[in-house]
Amino acid sequence: MRVLIVEDDQSLARALAHILERQHYDADVVHDGQTGLDYARTGTYDAIIFDIMLPRLDGVRAVEALRAEGVATPVLMLTARDQVPDKIEGLDGGADAYMTKPFSVPELLARLRALLRRKAEEPARTVTAGDLVLRADTHSLACGTEDIQLSHKEFLFADVLLSHAGCVVEKATLIQQVWGADSSADSTNVEAYASMLRRKLRFLGSRMQIQAQRGVGYQLVEGASAQEGEA
């Protein structure tokens, strides 16, 4: 099970990650609301623990954006804001559960298990485009009877292109969605991952191809001629 922790208190974030890893969860940690939103948008997490008072974007606004975009990943708000109006705002904004700091570790784990049981009853998120199927639960890309595992960033890259199939996705958008707005990634990273994903599409025998739009970005299209050397 994969859990995203969005918490600006770095020592608390490390402690939470350690607690979850001891319970055999895979935990990713980010420290601001915008990066948390970017990670959460991928749909690759089974649950998210969100603080409210975060740099760049507060947790309630981030969860509202997720819900508006149709991302249904369970969210546990974990925050020092303990007033009833704060709890109402968080839950009405789309959180599934609300806990205040300081918190009981056994209660946190119990609430997380409850959210994960609820998620287990829902169908796994998939994204389809042409003859391709991208599965969030297995991080795999399939075409017909063939499938291949993707790394975390390969999955994020494929998710953006499949979700916007037929549309040109700018390189700046890919950098933000795959590496994060504060990363040092540049066009070279984008081009390298486009090339890697092209090779995987050829391995799968897919009709879908990644077409470069010079100086702009990439477009997933069916039956077009891929332009491997273009930036």
Contacts in CASP RR format, 6 or more apart in sequence:
PFRMAT RR
TARGET T0000
AUTHOR 0000-0000-0000
METHOD contacts of the structure
MODEL  1
MRVLIVEDDQSLARALAHILERQHYDADVVHDGQTGLDYARTGTYDAIIF
DIMLPRLDGVRAVEALRAEGVATPVLMLTARDQVPDKIEGLDGGADAYMT
KPFSVPELLARLRALLRRKAEEPARTVTAGDLVLRADTHSLACGTEDIQL
SHKEFLFADVLLSHAGCVVEKATLIQQVWGADSSADSTNVEAYASMLRRK
LRFLGSRMQIQAQRGVGYQLVEGASAQEGEA
1 24 0 8 1.000
1 25 0 8 1.000
1 26 0 8 1.000
1 46 0 8 1.000
1 47 0 8 1.000
1 116 0 8 1.000
2 25 0 8 1.000
2 26 0 8 1.000
2 27 0 8 1.000
2 28 0 8 1.000
2 44 0 8 1.000
2 45 0 8 1.000
2 46 0 8 1.000
3 20 0 8 1.000
3 25 0 8 1.000
3 26 0 8 1.000
3 27 0 8 1.000
3 28 0 8 1.000
3 45 0 8 1.000
3 46 0 8 1.000
3 47 0 8 1.000
3 48 0 8 1.000
3 49 0 8 1.000
3 112 0 8 1.000
4 27 0 8 1.000
4 28 0 8 1.000
4 29 0 8 1.000
4 30 0 8 1.000
4 36 0 8 1.000
4 39 0 8 1.000
4 40 0 8 1.000
4 45 0 8 1.000
4 47 0 8 1.000
4 48 0 8 1.000
4 49 0 8 1.000
5 13 0 8 1.000
5 16 0 8 1.000
5 17 0 8 1.000
5 20 0 8 1.000
5 27 0 8 1.000
5 28 0 8 1.000
5 29 0 8 1.000
5 30 0 8 1.000
5 48 0 8 1.000
5 49 0 8 1.000
6 30 0 8 1.000
6 31 0 8 1.000
6 32 0 8 1.000
6 33 0 8 1.000
6 35 0 8 1.000
6 36 0 8 1.000
6 39 0 8 1.000
6 40 0 8 1.000
6 48 0 8 1.000
6 49 0 8 1.000
6 50 0 8 1.000
6 51 0 8 1.000
6 54 0 8 1.000
6 59 0 8 1.000
6 62 0 8 1.000
7 13 0 8 1.000
7 16 0 8 1.000
7 29 0 8 1.000
7 31 0 8 1.000
7 49 0 8 1.000
7 51 0 8 1.000
7 54 0 8 1.000
7 78 0 8 1.000
8 31 0 8 1.000
8 32 0 8 1.000
8 51 0 8 1.000
8 53 0 8 1.000
8 54 0 8 1.000
8 55 0 8 1.000
9 51 0 8 1.000
10 31 0 8 1.000
13 29 0 8 1.000
13 31 0 8 1.000
14 29 0 8 1.000
16 27 0 8 1.000
16 29 0 8 1.000
16 49 0 8 1.000
17 27 0 8 1.000
17 29 0 8 1.000
19 105 0 8 1.000
19 108 0 8 1.000
19 109 0 8 1.000
20 27 0 8 1.000
20 112 0 8 1.000
21 27 0 8 1.000
23 109 0 8 1.000
28 39 0 8 1.000
28 45 0 8 1.000
30 36 0 8 1.000
30 39 0 8 1.000
31 54 0 8 1.000
31 55 0 8 1.000
32 54 0 8 1.000
32 55 0 8 1.000
32 56 0 8 1.000
32 57 0 8 1.000
32 182 0 8 1.000
33 50 0 8 1.000
33 54 0 8 1.000
33 55 0 8 1.000
33 56 0 8 1.000
33 57 0 8 1.000
33 58 0 8 1.000
33 59 0 8 1.000
33 62 0 8 1.000
34 56 0 8 1.000
34 57 0 8 1.000
34 62 0 8 1.000
34 181 0 8 1.000
35 56 0 8 1.000
35 180 0 8 1.000
35 181 0 8 1.000
35 182 0 8 1.000
36 48 0 8 1.000
36 50 0 8 1.000
36 62 0 8 1.000
37 57 0 8 1.000
37 62 0 8 1.000
37 65 0 8 1.000
37 66 0 8 1.000
38 176 0 8 1.000
38 177 0 8 1.000
38 180 0 8 1.000
38 181 0 8 1.000
39 45 0 8 1.000
40 48 0 8 1.000
40 62 0 8 1.000
40 66 0 8 1.000
40 71 0 8 1.000
40 73 0 8 1.000
41 66 0 8 1.000
41 69 0 8 1.000
41 71 0 8 1.000
41 177 0 8 1.000
42 136 0 8 1.000
42 155 0 8 1.000
42 156 0 8 1.000
42 159 0 8 1.000
42 177 0 8 1.000
43 71 0 8 1.000
43 73 0 8 1.000
43 125 0 8 1.000
43 136 0 8 1.000
43 159 0 8 1.000
44 136 0 8 1.000
44 139 0 8 1.000
44 152 0 8 1.000
44 155 0 8 1.000
44 156 0 8 1.000
44 159 0 8 1.000
45 73 0 8 1.000
46 73 0 8 1.000
46 74 0 8 1.000
46 116 0 8 1.000
46 119 0 8 1.000
47 73 0 8 1.000
47 74 0 8 1.000
47 75 0 8 1.000
47 76 0 8 1.000
47 112 0 8 1.000
47 115 0 8 1.000
47 116 0 8 1.000
47 119 0 8 1.000
48 73 0 8 1.000
48 74 0 8 1.000
48 75 0 8 1.000
48 76 0 8 1.000
49 75 0 8 1.000
49 76 0 8 1.000
49 78 0 8 1.000
49 112 0 8 1.000
50 59 0 8 1.000
50 62 0 8 1.000
50 63 0 8 1.000
50 75 0 8 1.000
50 76 0 8 1.000
50 77 0 8 1.000
50 78 0 8 1.000
50 95 0 8 1.000
51 59 0 8 1.000
51 77 0 8 1.000
51 78 0 8 1.000
51 79 0 8 1.000
52 58 0 8 1.000
52 59 0 8 1.000
52 60 0 8 1.000
52 77 0 8 1.000
52 79 0 8 1.000
52 81 0 8 1.000
52 86 0 8 1.000
52 90 0 8 1.000
53 59 0 8 1.000
53 79 0 8 1.000
53 80 0 8 1.000
53 81 0 8 1.000
54 62 0 8 1.000
59 77 0 8 1.000
60 77 0 8 1.000
60 89 0 8 1.000
60 90 0 8 1.000
60 93 0 8 1.000
60 95 0 8 1.000
63 75 0 8 1.000
63 77 0 8 1.000
63 90 0 8 1.000
63 93 0 8 1.000
63 94 0 8 1.000
63 95 0 8 1.000
64 93 0 8 1.000
64 94 0 8 1.000
66 73 0 8 1.000
66 75 0 8 1.000
66 94 0 8 1.000
67 93 0 8 1.000
67 94 0 8 1.000
72 122 0 8 1.000
73 119 0 8 1.000
74 96 0 8 1.000
74 97 0 8 1.000
74 115 0 8 1.000
74 116 0 8 1.000
74 118 0 8 1.000
74 119 0 8 1.000
75 94 0 8 1.000
75 95 0 8 1.000
75 96 0 8 1.000
75 97 0 8 1.000
76 95 0 8 1.000
76 96 0 8 1.000
76 97 0 8 1.000
76 98 0 8 1.000
76 99 0 8 1.000
76 108 0 8 1.000
76 111 0 8 1.000
76 112 0 8 1.000
76 115 0 8 1.000
77 90 0 8 1.000
77 91 0 8 1.000
77 95 0 8 1.000
77 97 0 8 1.000
77 98 0 8 1.000
77 99 0 8 1.000
78 99 0 8 1.000
78 100 0 8 1.000
78 101 0 8 1.000
78 103 0 8 1.000
78 108 0 8 1.000
79 86 0 8 1.000
79 98 0 8 1.000
79 99 0 8 1.000
79 100 0 8 1.000
79 101 0 8 1.000
80 100 0 8 1.000
80 101 0 8 1.000
81 100 0 8 1.000
82 100 0 8 1.000
87 98 0 8 1.000
90 98 0 8 1.000
91 98 0 8 1.000
96 115 0 8 1.000
96 118 0 8 1.000
97 111 0 8 1.000
97 114 0 8 1.000
97 115 0 8 1.000
99 107 0 8 1.000
99 108 0 8 1.000
99 111 0 8 1.000
124 135 0 8 1.000
124 136 0 8 1.000
124 137 0 8 1.000
125 135 0 8 1.000
125 136 0 8 1.000
125 137 0 8 1.000
126 133 0 8 1.000
126 134 0 8 1.000
126 135 0 8 1.000
126 136 0 8 1.000
127 133 0 8 1.000
127 134 0 8 1.000
127 136 0 8 1.000
127 159 0 8 1.000
127 162 0 8 1.000
127 163 0 8 1.000
128 134 0 8 1.000
128 162 0 8 1.000
129 161 0 8 1.000
129 162 0 8 1.000
129 165 0 8 1.000
129 208 0 8 1.000
129 220 0 8 1.000
130 165 0 8 1.000
130 207 0 8 1.000
130 208 0 8 1.000
130 222 0 8 1.000
131 143 0 8 1.000
131 144 0 8 1.000
131 206 0 8 1.000
131 207 0 8 1.000
131 208 0 8 1.000
132 141 0 8 1.000
132 142 0 8 1.000
132 143 0 8 1.000
132 162 0 8 1.000
132 201 0 8 1.000
132 204 0 8 1.000
132 206 0 8 1.000
132 208 0 8 1.000
133 141 0 8 1.000
133 142 0 8 1.000
133 143 0 8 1.000
133 144 0 8 1.000
134 140 0 8 1.000
134 141 0 8 1.000
134 142 0 8 1.000
134 155 0 8 1.000
134 158 0 8 1.000
134 159 0 8 1.000
134 162 0 8 1.000
135 141 0 8 1.000
135 142 0 8 1.000
136 155 0 8 1.000
136 159 0 8 1.000
138 149 0 8 1.000
139 149 0 8 1.000
139 150 0 8 1.000
139 151 0 8 1.000
139 152 0 8 1.000
139 155 0 8 1.000
140 147 0 8 1.000
140 148 0 8 1.000
140 149 0 8 1.000
140 150 0 8 1.000
141 147 0 8 1.000
141 148 0 8 1.000
141 150 0 8 1.000
141 155 0 8 1.000
141 158 0 8 1.000
141 200 0 8 1.000
141 204 0 8 1.000
142 148 0 8 1.000
142 204 0 8 1.000
143 201 0 8 1.000
143 204 0 8 1.000
143 205 0 8 1.000
143 206 0 8 1.000
144 204 0 8 1.000
146 203 0 8 1.000
146 204 0 8 1.000
146 205 0 8 1.000
147 204 0 8 1.000
148 200 0 8 1.000
148 203 0 8 1.000
148 204 0 8 1.000
150 158 0 8 1.000
150 200 0 8 1.000
153 178 0 8 1.000
153 179 0 8 1.000
153 193 0 8 1.000
154 193 0 8 1.000
154 196 0 8 1.000
154 197 0 8 1.000
154 200 0 8 1.000
156 177 0 8 1.000
156 178 0 8 1.000
157 174 0 8 1.000
157 178 0 8 1.000
157 193 0 8 1.000
157 194 0 8 1.000
157 197 0 8 1.000
158 197 0 8 1.000
159 177 0 8 1.000
160 169 0 8 1.000
160 173 0 8 1.000
160 174 0 8 1.000
160 177 0 8 1.000
160 178 0 8 1.000
161 169 0 8 1.000
161 197 0 8 1.000
161 210 0 8 1.000
161 218 0 8 1.000
161 219 0 8 1.000
161 220 0 8 1.000
162 220 0 8 1.000
164 220 0 8 1.000
165 208 0 8 1.000
165 220 0 8 1.000
165 221 0 8 1.000
166 219 0 8 1.000
166 220 0 8 1.000
166 221 0 8 1.000
167 219 0 8 1.000
168 213 0 8 1.000
168 216 0 8 1.000
168 217 0 8 1.000
168 218 0 8 1.000
168 219 0 8 1.000
169 217 0 8 1.000
169 218 0 8 1.000
169 219 0 8 1.000
170 216 0 8 1.000
170 217 0 8 1.000
171 187 0 8 1.000
171 190 0 8 1.000
171 215 0 8 1.000
171 216 0 8 1.000
171 217 0 8 1.000
171 218 0 8 1.000
174 190 0 8 1.000
174 193 0 8 1.000
174 217 0 8 1.000
174 218 0 8 1.000
175 181 0 8 1.000
175 183 0 8 1.000
175 185 0 8 1.000
175 186 0 8 1.000
175 189 0 8 1.000
175 190 0 8 1.000
178 185 0 8 1.000
178 190 0 8 1.000
178 193 0 8 1.000
179 185 0 8 1.000
179 189 0 8 1.000
187 231 0 8 1.000
190 217 0 8 1.000
190 218 0 8 1.000
191 231 0 8 1.000
194 210 0 8 1.000
194 212 0 8 1.000
194 218 0 8 1.000
195 228 0 8 1.000
197 210 0 8 1.000
198 209 0 8 1.000
198 210 0 8 1.000
198 226 0 8 1.000
198 228 0 8 1.000
201 208 0 8 1.000
201 209 0 8 1.000
201 210 0 8 1.000
207 222 0 8 1.000
207 223 0 8 1.000
208 220 0 8 1.000
208 221 0 8 1.000
208 222 0 8 1.000
208 223 0 8 1.000
209 220 0 8 1.000
209 221 0 8 1.000
209 222 0 8 1.000
209 223 0 8 1.000
209 224 0 8 1.000
209 225 0 8 1.000
209 226 0 8 1.000
210 218 0 8 1.000
210 219 0 8 1.000
210 220 0 8 1.000
210 226 0 8 1.000
211 218 0 8 1.000
211 219 0 8 1.000
211 220 0 8 1.000
211 221 0 8 1.000
211 224 0 8 1.000
211 225 0 8 1.000
211 226 0 8 1.000
211 227 0 8 1.000
212 218 0 8 1.000
212 219 0 8 1.000
212 226 0 8 1.000
212 227 0 8 1.000
212 228 0 8 1.000
212 229 0 8 1.000
212 230 0 8 1.000
212 231 0 8 1.000
213 219 0 8 1.000
213 230 0 8 1.000
214 230 0 8 1.000
214 231 0 8 1.000
215 231 0 8 1.000
END
